[in-house]
Amino acid sequence: MGTGEARLAIDCGSASTVAVLAWPGGTSTPLMFDGQPALPSAVFLASDGTLLTGQRAWQDAATHPDRFIPAPRRSPEQQLTVAGTEVQALDLVAATLRRVADEAQRKAGHPIEDVRLVVPAGWGPRRRT
């Protein structure tokens, strides 16, 4: 981490994702999403193919539950059929991580180059990679 650069730490869970920016001076800032310190990990596939995250995903799920994926974390090679559309599981998780990255960049004022993902302690080297 260079002078003045922040480090982003992300805990991407099945139900929610939390993230913190850590600054070189030792301070940290939790990221907020839709006014909350945790971003729901759920994803909604809009009719135009856009992946919506957070509260917006939950709101749109009320009118189109067939397009809602409440727990998108799966094997990266897995494909899902959502409302008749094939979707890569990796794309679902990436939508949430992109939302986190966008918020971190907005908060820091520049792109974050040092990112750490929290993984369960029991994961071996293959799963961590």
C-alpha positions as CSV (number, residue, x, y, z in Angstrom):
1,M,0.0,0.0,0.0
2,G,1.6,3.3,-1.1
3,T,1.4,6.6,0.7
4,G,-2.2,7.8,0.8
5,E,-3.6,4.7,-0.8
6,A,-6.3,2.7,0.8
7,R,-6.7,-1.0,1.1
8,L,-10.1,-2.6,0.5
9,A,-11.1,-5.6,2.6
10,I,-14.2,-7.5,1.5
11,D,-16.1,-10.3,3.3
12,C,-18.5,-11.7,0.6
13,G,-21.0,-13.9,2.4
14,S,-23.9,-15.9,1.2
15,A,-26.4,-13.5,2.7
16,S,-24.5,-10.2,2.8
17,T,-21.3,-8.5,1.9
18,V,-19.4,-6.1,4.0
19,A,-16.3,-4.0,3.1
20,V,-13.9,-1.7,4.8
21,L,-11.3,0.8,3.5
22,A,-8.1,0.8,5.6
23,W,-5.9,3.8,5.3
24,P,-2.1,3.9,5.8
25,G,-2.4,5.9,9.0
26,G,-4.3,3.0,10.7
27,T,-7.8,4.4,10.3
28,S,-10.6,2.5,8.6
29,T,-13.9,3.3,7.1
30,P,-16.7,0.8,6.7
31,L,-18.5,1.2,3.3
32,M,-22.2,1.9,3.3
33,F,-24.6,0.6,0.7
34,D,-28.1,2.0,0.4
35,G,-27.5,3.6,3.9
36,Q,-26.5,0.3,5.5
37,P,-23.1,-1.2,6.5
38,A,-23.9,-4.5,4.7
39,L,-24.8,-5.1,1.1
40,P,-27.3,-7.9,0.6
41,S,-25.5,-10.4,-1.6
42,A,-28.7,-11.1,-3.5
43,V,-28.9,-10.3,-7.2
44,F,-31.8,-9.6,-9.6
45,L,-31.6,-10.2,-13.3
46,A,-33.5,-7.3,-15.0
47,S,-35.3,-8.0,-18.3
48,D,-32.5,-6.1,-20.2
49,G,-29.8,-8.4,-18.7
50,T,-28.6,-5.9,-16.1
51,L,-27.7,-7.4,-12.8
52,L,-29.1,-5.4,-9.9
53,T,-27.7,-5.7,-6.4
54,G,-28.5,-4.7,-2.8
55,Q,-31.9,-3.3,-1.8
56,R,-32.8,-2.8,-5.5
57,A,-32.5,-6.5,-6.1
58,W,-34.9,-7.2,-3.1
59,Q,-37.3,-4.5,-4.2
60,D,-37.6,-5.8,-7.8
61,A,-37.9,-9.4,-6.5
62,A,-41.4,-8.5,-5.2
63,T,-42.8,-8.1,-8.7
64,H,-40.6,-10.6,-10.5
65,P,-39.5,-13.4,-8.1
66,D,-38.4,-15.6,-11.0
67,R,-35.6,-13.2,-11.7
68,F,-34.3,-13.0,-8.2
69,I,-31.2,-15.0,-6.9
70,P,-31.2,-14.6,-3.1
71,A,-27.9,-16.5,-2.5
72,P,-25.7,-16.2,-5.7
73,R,-22.5,-17.6,-4.3
74,R,-21.9,-20.9,-6.1
75,S,-19.1,-22.8,-7.9
76,P,-17.6,-20.4,-10.5
77,E,-18.2,-23.0,-13.3
78,Q,-21.9,-23.3,-12.5
79,Q,-24.5,-21.9,-14.8
80,L,-28.0,-21.0,-13.7
81,T,-31.2,-20.5,-15.6
82,V,-33.0,-17.4,-14.4
83,A,-36.3,-16.5,-16.1
84,G,-35.3,-18.5,-19.1
85,T,-31.9,-16.9,-19.4
86,E,-28.5,-18.7,-18.9
87,V,-26.4,-16.8,-16.3
88,Q,-22.9,-17.6,-15.2
89,A,-22.6,-17.9,-11.4
90,L,-19.4,-16.0,-11.5
91,D,-21.2,-13.0,-13.1
92,L,-23.6,-12.9,-10.2
93,V,-20.9,-12.7,-7.6
94,A,-19.0,-10.2,-9.8
95,A,-22.0,-7.9,-9.8
96,T,-21.8,-7.6,-6.0
97,L,-18.1,-7.2,-6.0
98,R,-18.3,-4.5,-8.7
99,R,-20.8,-2.6,-6.5
100,V,-18.3,-2.8,-3.6
101,A,-15.5,-1.6,-5.9
102,D,-17.5,1.3,-7.2
103,E,-18.4,2.5,-3.7
104,A,-14.8,2.1,-2.5
105,Q,-13.6,4.2,-5.4
106,R,-16.3,6.8,-4.7
107,K,-15.3,7.0,-1.1
108,A,-11.5,7.0,-1.7
109,G,-11.6,9.3,-4.7
110,H,-9.6,7.0,-6.9
111,P,-9.5,3.3,-7.9
112,I,-8.4,0.9,-5.2
113,E,-5.4,-1.2,-6.2
114,D,-5.0,-3.3,-3.0
115,V,-8.0,-5.6,-2.4
116,R,-8.3,-8.4,0.0
117,L,-11.1,-11.0,0.1
118,V,-11.9,-12.8,3.3
119,V,-12.2,-16.5,2.9
120,P,-13.2,-19.2,5.4
121,A,-10.2,-20.4,7.5
122,G,-10.9,-24.0,6.5
123,W,-10.4,-23.4,2.8
124,G,-7.3,-25.1,1.4
125,P,-5.0,-23.4,-1.2
126,R,-7.0,-24.5,-4.2
127,R,-10.3,-23.0,-3.0
128,R,-8.5,-19.8,-1.8
129,T,-7.1,-19.3,-5.3
